[in-house]
Amino acid sequence: METIAGVHRNHFGEIISFVTSGGRVISYRKALMEAENGLIQGVQTTQDTDGTLSLMPEPDQSFDQYPNLF
């Protein structure tokens, strides 16, 4: 099972894609789908009050801890 190894951010600082431990670069939406299906370890999906799904790392972690890889 893969984990998140790094992130790609746009010029606004928003995460647009992830780098997995297997070396794949996947979009935020693809990472959401894979996390929901249990294919990516260490992240979970959460639903905002407006119904938008988002990814969250395990408790006591932040995506700010991941390197910004290109």
JONOR-V769507 format. One record per run of one state. SS is the DSSP state (H for helix, E for strand, C for the rest). FROM is the first residue (numbers start at 1). LEN is the number of residues. If there is no record, write none. Layout:
SS:FROM:LEN
SS:FROM:LEN
This chain:
C:1:1
E:2:8
C:10:5
E:15:6
C:21:4
E:25:3
H:28:9
C:37:3
E:40:2
C:42:1
E:43:5
C:48:5
E:53:5
C:58:5
H:63:3
C:66:1
E:67:2
C:69:2
